Amino acid sequence: MYITYYAILSALPLYLVNDLHASAVQVGFVVGAYTIASVLVRPFSGFMLDRFGRRTIFLLALIVYSLLFAGYLVAITITAIILLRFAQGLAWGFTTVSGSTIAVDIIPTSKRGEGIGYFALSTTLGMSVGPVIGLFVCHKWGYVAMFVAGCIIGVASLACAYAIHMRKRFVVGKRIKLERNSLFDKNSIRPSMNVFITMIAYGGLLSFIALYGQELGIQDSSLYFLIFSVGIAAARLTSGKEFDKNGPRRIITLCIILLIIGFPLLALAEDAVLFYISAIIIGFGNGVIFPTFQSMVNNIADPAHRGAANSTLYTAVDLGMGLGMIMAGFIAQQISLSAIFWTSALVCAAGLLFFRFFVLGFYERNIK
């Protein structure tokens, strides 16, 4: 599933600029429409998972998500692509929350940080393979072939999901009613706000790194994503055990500091050297953020409302990425592409302060 997400995300800005002659602001809105749609549907996805069951919702969402790739073959205007991205973003909101909630349900509580770290490697593998597939297919056979490939890989994802069988129901759905408490988990709000802040920087990176590479004379940015994913994989293989043993204090602080260092290096890049060095630093820092905060959220959430807790977290992810993509578009248009990454460093610094002063103590009190 993540292969298709990153394949389209890495190549779509190039398609919009080169074939449809879109402006930087229009690129920001196209890629942002996807996450805006996810934000709107996230709270209801959590409720439906808790009410109707994880597997059913997961399969239905993947069917819709995969079929919508065919729409790229006929969407030939900016407006049409925005509408299509919005529709696919709605399905994406269900698939990501349901998949991660299923994973949390079957991971032993004592090894939740480690288990979520391993599960999050699926994102990392998609991030490393997706851009390579997307950009390779585009350069070799064109954008139409990339959209067809997305549909085929989406169907393969559906086949994998169909093989998942839950051993038991984790909640009694009939007891859950559609109300505010079933849409959002209040204990998850502070950690989710912290994720929201850091994802602003991530959204700008994903949506404009390919164009920034072109500006530096690096035509194929797929290597950046590959190095970036190596950093993420290294972080996720090691950070989970550290979290289970010592909690989030040290690991989150260290990794946000890495982001504060990595983004200025990217902004200062004049050739491929700093460009790729920043990838490993930002990748390692970013690789810790989401799975660690997801472990925190599920450690303080009521198991009966775990779907709502995860949807609260994913809502924050989508809001942050969507805002970051749109902000990056305006910054690129009004200032420069490198200014996006200077701004990202400042955003990450704000995220570190928020974690130390508003989230860490709250989590440690509630986990006890």
C-alpha positions in Angstrom: 0.0 0.0 0.0 2.8 2.4 0.9 4.7 1.6 -2.3 1.8 3.1 -4.3 1.6 6.2 -2.0 5.2 7.1 -2.3 5.5 6.2 -6.0 2.7 8.7 -6.8 3.9 11.3 -4.3 7.5 11.3 -5.7 6.5 11.5 -9.4 3.3 13.5 -9.3 4.9 17.0 -8.8 7.1 16.3 -11.8 4.0 15.3 -13.9 2.2 18.4 -12.8 5.0 20.8 -13.6 6.3 19.2 -16.7 3.1 18.0 -18.4 0.3 20.1 -17.0 2.5 23.3 -16.4 1.3 23.7 -12.8 2.7 26.4 -10.5 4.4 25.6 -7.2 1.2 26.7 -5.3 -0.9 24.4 -7.5 1.5 21.5 -6.8 1.1 22.2 -3.1 -2.7 22.1 -3.3 -2.7 18.9 -5.4 -0.6 17.0 -2.9 -2.3 18.6 0.0 -5.8 17.7 -1.1 -4.9 14.0 -0.4 -4.1 14.7 3.3 -7.0 17.1 3.8 -9.4 14.4 2.7 -7.7 12.0 5.1 -8.1 14.5 7.9 -11.8 14.7 7.3 -12.3 11.0 7.4 -9.9 10.0 10.2 -12.2 10.4 13.2 -15.0 8.4 11.5 -12.5 5.7 10.5 -11.6 5.2 14.2 -15.2 4.9 15.2 -16.0 2.5 12.4 -13.1 0.3 13.3 -14.2 0.1 17.0 -17.9 -0.3 16.0 -17.8 -2.7 13.0 -14.5 -4.5 13.2 -11.0 -4.0 11.9 -10.7 -6.5 9.0 -14.0 -5.6 7.3 -13.2 -1.9 7.1 -9.6 -2.6 6.0 -10.7 -4.7 3.0 -13.4 -2.3 1.9 -11.1 0.7 2.1 -8.4 -1.1 0.1 -10.8 -2.0 -2.7 -11.8 1.6 -3.2 -8.2 2.9 -2.8 -6.9 0.5 -5.5 -9.7 1.1 -8.0 -9.3 4.9 -7.8 -5.8 4.7 -9.5 -7.7 4.2 -12.8 -8.9 7.8 -12.4 -5.5 9.2 -13.1 -5.8 7.9 -16.6 -8.7 10.3 -17.4 -7.9 13.2 -15.0 -6.1 15.6 -17.3 -6.6 18.9 -15.6 -5.4 20.3 -12.3 -9.0 20.5 -11.0 -9.7 16.9 -11.9 -6.5 15.7 -10.2 -7.3 17.6 -7.1 -10.8 15.9 -6.9 -9.3 12.5 -7.6 -6.6 13.0 -4.9 -9.3 14.1 -2.5 -11.3 10.9 -3.2 -8.3 8.7 -2.8 -7.3 10.5 0.3 -10.6 9.5 1.9 -9.9 5.8 1.2 -6.3 6.2 2.4 -7.6 7.6 5.8 -9.4 4.3 6.4 -6.6 2.0 5.2 -3.8 3.4 7.3 -5.7 3.6 10.6 -7.2 0.1 10.2 -3.9 -1.5 9.3 -2.0 0.1 12.2 -4.8 -0.7 14.7 -4.8 -4.3 13.7 -1.0 -4.4 14.3 -1.3 -2.8 17.7 -4.1 -5.3 18.7 -1.8 -8.3 18.1 1.5 -6.9 19.5 2.2 -8.0 23.1 1.9 -4.9 25.4 5.3 -5.4 26.9 6.9 -5.2 23.5 4.7 -2.5 21.9 7.5 -0.1 21.1 9.6 -2.8 19.5 6.6 -4.3 17.6 5.3 -1.0 16.3 8.9 -0.2 15.2 9.0 -3.4 13.2 5.5 -2.8 11.7 6.5 0.7 10.8 9.2 -0.8 8.6 6.4 -1.5 6.1 6.2 2.3 5.7 10.0 2.5 5.3 10.1 -0.3 2.7 7.3 1.4 0.8 9.2 4.7 1.1 12.4 3.2 -0.3 10.8 1.1 -3.1 8.0 3.4 -4.0 9.9 6.4 -5.4 12.3 4.1 -7.2 9.4 2.3 -8.9 7.5 5.5 -9.6 10.4 7.5 -11.0 11.8 4.5 -13.0 8.4 3.7 -14.6 7.9 7.4 -15.4 11.3 7.7 -17.1 11.0 4.4 -18.9 7.4 4.2 -20.0 5.7 7.4 -19.0 3.1 8.6 -16.4 0.3 6.5 -17.8 2.3 3.3 -17.0 3.0 4.6 -13.5 -0.8 5.0 -12.8 -1.5 1.5 -14.2 1.3 0.1 -12.0 -0.2 1.8 -9.0 -3.5 0.0 -9.6 -1.8 -3.3 -10.0 0.2 -2.9 -6.8 -2.9 -1.8 -4.9 -4.6 -5.0 -5.9 -1.6 -6.9 -4.6 -1.9 -5.0 -1.3 -5.6 -6.1 -1.1 -4.6 -9.7 -1.6 -2.2 -9.5 1.4 -4.9 -7.8 3.5 -7.3 -10.6 2.7 -4.9 -13.1 4.2 -5.1 -11.4 7.7 -7.3 -13.2 10.2 -8.0 -11.7 13.6 -8.1 -14.3 16.3 -10.7 -12.5 18.4 -12.7 -9.4 18.6 -11.0 -6.7 20.6 -14.1 -4.6 21.3 -17.8 -5.2 21.5 -18.9 -2.8 18.8 -22.6 -2.5 19.8 -21.5 -0.7 22.9 -19.9 2.2 21.0 -22.1 5.0 19.8 -21.3 7.9 17.4 -20.3 10.7 19.7 -17.4 13.0 20.4 -15.6 10.5 22.7 -15.8 7.8 20.1 -14.3 10.0 17.4 -11.3 11.3 19.3 -9.3 10.0 22.3 -8.6 12.8 24.8 -5.5 11.2 26.2 -4.0 11.1 22.7 -4.4 14.8 21.9 -1.1 16.1 23.4 1.2 13.5 21.8 -0.8 13.9 18.5 -0.3 17.7 18.6 3.4 17.0 18.9 3.3 14.8 15.9 1.3 17.5 14.0 4.2 20.0 14.5 6.9 17.7 13.3 4.9 16.5 10.3 4.7 20.0 9.0 8.4 19.8 8.2 8.0 16.3 6.7 5.2 17.4 4.4 7.4 20.1 2.8 10.2 17.6 2.4 8.2 15.0 0.6 6.4 17.3 -1.8 9.3 19.4 -3.0 12.5 17.3 -2.6 12.3 16.1 -6.3 12.0 19.6 -7.6 14.8 20.8 -5.2 17.0 18.0 -6.6 16.3 19.2 -10.1 17.3 22.7 -9.1 20.7 21.4 -7.8 21.2 19.5 -11.0 20.2 16.1 -9.6 17.7 14.7 -12.1 16.8 11.5 -10.4 15.9 12.0 -6.8 15.0 8.4 -6.1 18.4 7.8 -4.5 17.5 10.5 -1.9 14.4 8.5 -0.9 16.5 5.3 -0.8 19.1 6.8 1.6 16.4 8.5 3.5 14.6 5.1 4.1 17.9 3.5 5.2 18.1 6.1 8.0 14.5 5.4 8.9 15.0 1.6 8.9 18.1 1.9 11.1 16.0 4.1 13.5 13.0 1.8 13.6 15.1 -1.4 14.2 16.8 0.2 17.3 14.4 2.8 18.8 11.6 0.4 19.8 13.7 -1.5 22.3 15.0 1.8 23.7 11.5 3.0 24.1 10.3 -0.2 25.9 13.2 0.0 28.2 13.6 3.7 29.0 10.6 5.5 27.6 10.4 8.4 25.1 12.5 11.0 26.9 15.9 10.4 25.4 15.0 8.9 22.1 12.5 11.6 21.0 14.8 14.5 22.2 17.8 13.1 20.3 15.9 12.5 17.1 14.2 15.9 16.9 17.7 17.4 17.4 18.9 15.4 14.4 16.0 17.0 12.4 17.1 20.4 13.5 20.6 19.7 12.2 19.5 17.8 9.0 17.2 20.4 7.5 19.7 23.3 7.4 22.3 20.9 5.8 19.7 20.3 3.1 19.0 24.0 2.7 22.8 24.7 2.4 23.3 21.9 -0.2 24.9 23.1 -3.5 25.7 19.6 -4.9 24.9 16.0 -4.2 27.1 15.6 -1.2 25.2 17.6 1.4 22.0 16.6 -0.4 22.5 13.0 0.4 24.1 13.5 3.8 21.0 15.3 4.9 18.9 12.3 3.8 20.5 9.9 6.3 20.3 12.4 9.2 16.7 13.5 8.5 15.7 9.8 7.8 17.1 8.6 11.2 15.4 11.4 13.1 12.1 11.1 11.3 12.1 7.3 11.6 11.7 7.5 15.4 9.0 10.1 15.6 5.9 8.4 14.4 6.3 4.8 15.8 7.4 6.2 19.2 4.5 8.6 19.5 2.2 5.8 18.3 3.5 3.6 21.1 2.9 6.4 23.6 -0.7 7.0 22.4 -1.6 3.3 22.6 0.0 3.0 26.0 -2.3 5.6 27.5 -5.4 4.8 25.5 -8.3 2.6 26.6 -8.1 -0.7 24.5 -11.9 -0.4 23.7 -11.2 3.0 22.0 -7.9 2.1 20.3 -9.3 2.8 16.9 -10.2 6.3 18.0 -6.7 6.8 19.6 -5.0 5.8 16.4 -7.3 7.9 14.2 -6.5 10.9 16.5 -2.8 10.4 15.9 -3.2 9.9 12.1 -5.4 13.0 11.9 -2.5 14.9 13.4 -0.1 13.4 10.9 -2.4 14.3 7.9 -3.0 17.8 9.2 0.7 18.4 9.7 1.7 17.0 6.3 -1.1 18.8 4.5 -0.3 22.1 6.1 3.4 21.5 5.4 2.8 20.8 1.7 0.7 23.9 1.3 3.1 26.1 3.2 6.0 24.8 1.3 4.2 25.7 -2.0 3.8 29.3 -0.9 7.4 29.5 0.5 8.8 28.1 -2.8 6.7 30.6 -4.8 7.5 33.6 -2.8 11.1 32.9 -1.6 12.9 29.8 -2.7 12.9 26.0 -2.4 15.8 26.1 0.1 13.8 28.4 2.3 11.4 25.5 2.8 14.0 23.6 4.7 15.2 26.5 6.8 11.6 26.9 7.9 11.4 23.1 8.6 14.3 23.4 11.0 12.5 26.1 13.0 9.3 24.0 13.0 11.2 21.0 14.4 12.7 23.2 17.2 9.2 24.2 18.2 8.3 20.5 18.2 11.2 19.8 20.6 10.1 22.5 23.0 6.5 21.3 22.9 7.6 17.7 23.7 9.8 18.7 26.7 7.3 21.1 28.2 3.8 19.8 27.4 4.0 16.1 26.4 6.7 14.3 28.3 5.4 15.0 31.8 1.8 14.3 30.8 2.7 10.9 29.3 4.8 9.9 32.3 2.0 10.8 34.7 -0.6 8.8 32.7 1.6 5.8 32.0 2.1 5.3 35.7 
